Amino acid sequence: MSVVRDLRVLLRFRDFRRLLAVRLLSQGADGVYQVALATYVVFSPEKQTSAAAIASAMAVLLLPYSLVGPFAGVLLDRWRRRQVLLYGNLLRALLASVTAVLILSHVPDWLFYVSALCVTAVNRFVLAGLSAALPRVVDAERLVVANSLSPTAGTLAATAGGGLAFVVRLVGSDSDAVVVLLGAALYLCSALASLRIGRELLGPDPELVQPQLTTALAGTARGLVAGVRHLAEPGRRTAAWALASMTLMRFCYGALTVMVLMLCRYAWSSDASGSTDSDQGLALLGLAVAISGAGFFAAAVVTPWTVGRLGPGRWIVVCAAAAAVLEPALGLPFTEVPILVAAFVLGLVTQGSKIATDTIVQSSVDDGFRGRIFSLYDVLFNVAFVGAAAVAALMLPPDGRSVSLVVTIAVIYGAIAAAMGRFGAQ
């Protein structure tokens, strides 16, 4: 396989191997920590979880990416990237340990959320540092391959970390604090792994740094505004419609995610007496996440073939139309098997649409604006998910069964298909 061959070539670069080790440990820790947060907020037996609490947790996990993300690079280009990886992971290990102490101390929820918010905010700098450092550890000929394989490996590590957290929580310990401490240990290992990389190797070169921080930050803000104006130009209509469609599809996926969380926590784990088994609910959630992940993988396999035949815009139309029909058909019974099937379908159509949107943006936007558009894309992607969680919190009953939410999401999917078919298909 070409992927295996490319990876073997990259692993011949010593410093790439070391940087990849830092990434795998760091993103593996992210997976552990995020699952620990989710299980503490949603599946702690002593907590009566609400959709509002889930929405708050999602805001903690995702808003730092949206608010800090576009400006992280400005600060990152003023600091030694090796030191960012070292101190960023050390700081996250410390903060994660504080989170574990807060869980054991049963403090007010807001204090727990502040601690978790600090961990996820630092994560933005670490991920940006890992990406920015890649050109310093591979040659130009293999940079494209490294940019493809390294983040993919990190995503797999995060998934594996999440799986490990589920296993530890279900089999080895009922304490969410123990799982959080496992994440802290992995952050510490990532920090120690970064010490194998030379202090100056990852850059940046001091002569290339803008002298005024305020000038650099203001330039970033102006760049995002210029990116919006670029999308508004007549020749960028397809890219603008694709971004709008993907934002709405992310919104739909986020709202349904909250619904499934509530169903796992209450509707599917309750006995005849009305008591709930949090371990059973957690196992069902783990299964739903795995099945949705299989849908993401299927999208990676199917989308290149379908985009080659239909075009990326029409593939988004097909994905949205399929979701509009299948989501209410599978979701309205509110039973395990149909909704697990829906998790696969929605994973496929959401990721398939994202791949198509990436393709449209890459091909339709001028190279000088591409980075700014993708920064804007990242903001929209995460804000839509958090906004969806907030809307779901208003609409969902305690057990997660909401006909109005399922129907509303189906209508949004149908509107996306109609709008893309009319204005954005190519």
C-alpha positions in Angstrom: 0.0 0.0 0.0 1.2 3.5 -0.9 0.4 4.8 2.6 2.6 2.2 4.3 5.4 2.9 1.8 5.1 6.7 2.4 5.2 6.2 6.1 8.3 4.0 5.9 10.1 6.7 4.0 9.1 9.4 6.5 10.2 7.3 9.4 13.7 7.3 8.0 13.9 11.0 9.2 15.1 10.9 12.8 13.6 14.2 13.8 10.3 13.4 12.1 10.1 10.2 14.2 10.7 12.2 17.3 8.1 14.9 16.4 5.6 12.1 15.5 6.1 10.5 18.9 5.3 13.9 20.6 2.1 14.1 18.5 0.9 10.6 19.2 1.4 10.9 22.9 -0.1 14.4 23.0 -3.2 13.6 21.0 -3.6 10.2 22.7 -3.8 12.2 25.9 -6.4 14.5 24.4 -8.6 11.5 23.6 -8.3 10.2 27.2 -9.0 13.6 28.7 -12.0 14.4 26.5 -13.6 11.1 27.2 -13.0 11.6 30.9 -14.7 14.9 30.8 -17.6 13.5 28.9 -18.1 10.6 31.3 -17.8 12.8 34.3 -20.4 15.3 33.0 -22.8 12.8 31.5 -22.4 9.4 33.2 -21.4 10.1 36.8 -24.0 8.2 38.9 -24.2 11.0 41.5 -24.9 13.7 38.8 -28.3 14.3 37.2 -27.1 15.2 33.8 -29.0 17.7 31.7 -28.7 18.7 28.0 -27.5 22.1 29.3 -24.6 20.5 31.1 -23.6 18.6 28.0 -23.8 21.9 26.0 -21.5 23.5 28.6 -19.0 20.7 28.3 -19.0 21.0 24.5 -18.4 24.7 24.8 -15.4 24.0 27.1 -14.0 21.5 24.6 -14.5 23.4 21.4 -14.7 27.2 21.9 -10.9 27.6 22.6 -10.3 26.2 19.1 -12.7 28.8 17.7 -11.6 31.8 19.7 -7.8 31.1 20.1 -7.2 29.2 16.9 -6.8 32.1 14.3 -4.4 34.0 16.6 -2.4 31.0 17.9 0.0 31.1 15.0 0.9 34.7 15.6 2.1 33.9 19.1 3.5 30.6 18.1 5.8 32.3 15.6 7.4 34.3 18.4 8.2 31.4 20.6 10.6 28.4 20.1 8.3 25.6 18.9 10.2 23.0 20.8 9.6 24.9 24.0 5.9 25.3 23.2 5.7 21.5 22.9 7.6 21.0 26.1 6.0 23.6 28.4 2.5 23.3 26.8 2.4 19.6 27.6 3.9 20.1 31.1 1.3 22.7 31.7 -1.5 20.4 30.5 -0.2 17.6 32.7 -0.4 19.9 35.7 -3.8 21.3 34.8 -5.2 17.8 34.1 -4.0 16.8 37.6 -5.8 19.8 39.0 -9.0 18.6 37.2 -8.6 15.2 38.8 -8.4 16.8 42.3 -11.5 18.9 41.5 -13.4 15.8 40.5 -12.5 14.1 43.8 -13.3 17.2 45.8 -16.8 17.6 44.3 -16.4 21.3 43.7 -19.0 23.5 41.9 -19.3 22.7 38.3 -18.0 26.1 37.1 -14.7 25.6 38.8 -14.3 22.2 37.1 -15.2 23.8 33.7 -12.5 26.6 34.2 -9.9 23.9 34.7 -11.0 21.9 31.7 -11.1 25.1 29.6 -7.5 25.9 30.4 -6.4 22.4 29.3 -8.2 22.6 26.0 -7.0 26.2 25.3 -3.4 25.2 25.6 -4.1 22.3 23.2 -4.6 24.8 20.4 -1.0 26.0 20.7 0.4 22.5 20.9 -1.4 21.3 17.8 -0.4 24.4 15.8 3.2 24.0 16.9 3.2 20.4 15.7 1.9 21.4 12.3 4.2 24.4 12.0 7.3 22.3 12.9 6.8 19.7 10.1 8.8 21.6 7.4 11.8 21.6 9.8 12.0 17.8 10.1 11.3 16.6 6.5 12.5 17.8 3.1 10.3 19.8 0.7 9.8 16.7 -1.5 8.0 14.8 1.2 6.2 17.7 3.0 2.9 17.1 1.4 2.9 13.4 2.4 4.0 14.4 5.9 1.1 16.9 6.1 -1.3 14.1 5.2 -0.1 11.3 7.3 1.0 13.1 10.5 -2.4 14.6 11.4 -4.1 11.4 10.4 -1.9 9.4 12.8 -2.7 12.0 15.5 -6.4 11.5 15.0 -6.0 7.8 15.2 -4.0 8.3 18.4 -6.8 10.4 19.9 -9.3 7.8 19.0 -7.2 5.1 20.6 -6.8 7.3 23.7 -10.6 7.7 23.9 -11.0 3.9 23.6 -8.5 3.4 26.3 -10.4 5.8 28.5 -13.6 3.9 27.9 -11.9 0.6 28.8 -10.3 1.9 32.0 -13.6 3.5 33.1 -15.7 0.4 32.4 -13.2 -2.3 33.5 -10.4 -0.9 35.7 -11.9 1.9 37.6 -15.2 3.7 38.3 -13.4 6.9 39.1 -13.3 9.6 36.4 -10.4 11.1 38.3 -8.2 8.1 37.6 -8.9 8.4 33.9 -8.0 12.1 34.0 -4.8 11.2 35.7 -4.0 8.7 32.9 -4.4 11.6 30.5 -2.1 13.8 32.7 0.5 11.0 32.6 0.4 10.9 28.8 0.8 14.7 28.6 3.9 14.3 30.8 5.3 11.6 28.5 4.7 13.8 25.5 6.6 16.7 27.2 9.5 14.4 28.0 9.5 13.0 24.4 9.9 16.6 23.1 13.3 16.9 25.0 14.8 14.5 22.4 14.3 17.3 19.8 16.9 20.0 19.5 15.9 23.3 21.2 16.4 25.4 18.1 15.6 22.8 15.5 11.8 23.5 15.1 12.2 27.3 14.7 11.1 29.9 14.1 14.0 31.9 12.7 14.2 35.1 14.8 14.7 37.4 11.7 11.3 36.3 10.3 9.3 37.3 13.4 7.2 40.5 13.1 8.6 43.0 15.6 5.3 44.2 17.0 2.9 41.7 18.5 -0.1 44.1 18.3 0.7 44.6 14.6 0.7 40.9 14.0 -2.6 40.3 15.9 -4.3 43.2 14.1 -3.1 41.8 10.7 -4.6 38.4 11.6 -8.0 40.0 12.3 -7.8 42.0 9.0 -6.9 38.9 7.2 -10.0 37.1 8.4 -12.2 40.0 7.2 -10.4 40.0 3.9 -11.1 36.2 3.6 -14.8 36.9 4.1 -14.8 39.5 1.4 -12.9 37.2 -0.9 -15.7 34.6 -0.5 -18.3 37.2 -1.4 -16.7 37.8 -4.8 -18.9 36.5 -7.7 -16.4 33.7 -8.7 -16.4 32.2 -5.2 -20.1 31.4 -5.0 -19.6 27.7 -4.9 -17.1 27.9 -2.1 -19.3 30.2 0.0 -22.3 27.9 -0.4 -20.3 24.8 0.4 -19.0 26.5 3.6 -22.5 27.5 4.6 -23.8 24.0 3.9 -21.0 22.3 5.9 -21.6 24.7 8.8 -25.3 23.7 8.9 -24.5 20.0 8.6 -22.0 20.3 11.5 -24.9 22.0 13.4 -27.2 19.0 12.7 -24.5 16.5 13.7 -23.9 18.4 17.0 -27.6 18.5 17.9 -28.0 14.8 17.3 -24.9 14.0 19.2 -26.4 15.7 22.3 -29.6 13.7 21.7 -27.7 10.4 21.6 -25.8 11.3 24.7 -29.1 11.9 26.6 -30.6 8.7 25.2 -27.6 6.7 26.3 -27.7 8.2 29.7 -31.4 7.8 30.5 -33.7 6.3 27.9 -31.6 3.3 27.0 -30.1 2.6 30.5 -33.2 2.7 32.6 -34.9 -0.3 34.2 -38.6 -0.8 35.0 -38.2 1.0 38.3 -36.8 4.1 36.6 -33.2 3.8 37.9 -30.4 4.1 35.5 -27.2 2.0 34.9 -24.5 4.5 34.0 -22.1 1.8 32.9 -24.6 0.4 30.4 -25.2 3.9 29.1 -21.5 4.5 28.8 -21.0 1.2 26.9 -23.8 2.2 24.4 -22.2 5.6 23.9 -18.8 4.0 23.2 -20.6 1.7 20.6 -22.3 4.7 19.0 -19.0 6.6 18.8 -17.3 3.6 17.2 -20.0 3.2 14.6 -20.0 6.8 13.7 -16.2 6.6 13.4 -16.7 3.7 11.0 -19.0 6.0 9.0 -16.2 8.6 8.9 -13.8 6.0 7.6 -16.3 4.8 5.0 -16.6 8.4 3.8 -12.8 8.6 3.3 -13.1 5.5 1.1 -16.2 6.4 -0.9 -15.9 10.2 -1.3 -13.0 10.3 -3.8 -14.8 7.9 -6.1 -18.2 9.7 -5.9 -16.6 13.2 -6.2 -14.8 12.1 -9.3 -18.1 11.1 -10.9 -20.6 13.6 -9.4 -18.4 16.6 -8.5 -18.0 17.8 -5.0 -21.1 20.1 -4.9 -23.5 17.3 -6.1 -22.0 14.9 -3.6 -22.9 17.4 -0.8 -26.4 17.4 -2.3 -26.6 13.6 -2.2 -25.3 13.5 1.4 -27.7 16.1 2.7 -30.7 14.6 0.8 -29.9 11.1 2.2 -29.6 12.5 5.7 -33.0 14.3 5.3 -34.7 11.0 4.5 -32.9 8.6 6.7 -32.4 10.7 9.9 -36.2 10.9 10.7 -36.8 7.3 9.5 -34.1 5.9 11.8 -34.3 8.5 14.6 -38.0 8.8 15.4 -38.4 5.3 16.9 -35.8 6.4 19.5 -34.5 2.8 19.9 -30.9 1.6 20.0 -30.5 -0.3 16.7 -32.0 2.2 14.3 -30.1 5.1 15.9 -26.9 3.2 15.8 -27.5 2.7 12.1 -28.2 6.4 11.9 -24.9 7.1 13.6 -23.1 5.3 10.8 -25.1 7.1 8.1 -24.6 10.6 9.7 -20.8 9.9 10.2 -20.6 9.0 6.5 -22.6 12.0 5.1 -21.0 14.5 7.5 -17.4 13.5 6.8 -18.2 13.0 3.1 -19.5 16.5 2.9 -16.5 17.9 4.7 -14.1 16.2 2.3 -16.1 17.7 -0.6 -16.1 21.1 1.0 -12.4 21.0 1.5 -12.0 20.1 -2.1 -14.2 23.0 -3.3 -12.4 25.5 -1.1 -9.0 24.4 -2.2 -9.9 24.6 -5.8 -12.0 27.7 -5.8 -10.1 30.1 -3.5 -7.0 31.9 -4.5 -3.8 30.5 -2.9 -3.1 33.8 -1.1 -6.4 33.6 0.8 -6.6 29.9 1.3 -5.1 29.9 4.8 -7.4 32.6 6.0 -10.4 30.8 4.6 -9.5 27.6 6.4 -9.1 29.5 9.6 -12.6 30.9 9.1 -13.8 27.4 8.3 -12.3 26.1 11.5 -14.1 28.8 13.5 -17.5 28.1 11.8 -17.1 24.3 12.2 -16.6 24.5 16.0 -19.0 27.3 16.7 -21.8 25.4 14.8 -21.2 22.4 17.0 -21.4 24.4 20.2 -24.5 26.3 19.0 -26.2 23.1 18.1 -25.6 21.8 21.7 -27.2 25.0 23.0 -30.2 24.6 20.8 -30.6 21.0 21.7 -30.4 21.9 25.4 -33.5 24.1 24.9 -35.4 21.4 22.9 -34.6 18.1 24.5 -36.6 16.6 27.4 -34.7 14.9 30.2 -34.7 11.4 28.5 -33.6 12.7 25.1 -36.7 11.8 23.1 -37.6 14.9 21.1 -39.7 14.5 17.9 -39.5 18.2 17.3 -35.6 18.1 17.3 -35.5 15.2 14.9 -38.0 16.8 12.5 -36.2 20.2 12.6 -32.9 18.6 11.8 -34.5 16.7 8.9 -35.9 20.0 7.5 -32.4 21.6 7.8 -30.8 18.7 5.9 -33.5 19.1 3.2 -32.9 22.8 2.9 -29.2 22.2 2.5 -29.8 19.8 -0.3 -32.2 22.2 -2.1 -29.9 25.2 -1.7 -26.7 23.4 -2.8 -28.6 21.8 -5.7 -29.9 25.3 -6.8 -26.9 27.5 -6.1 -23.8 25.6 -5.2 -23.6 22.3 -7.1 -20.7 21.9 -9.5 
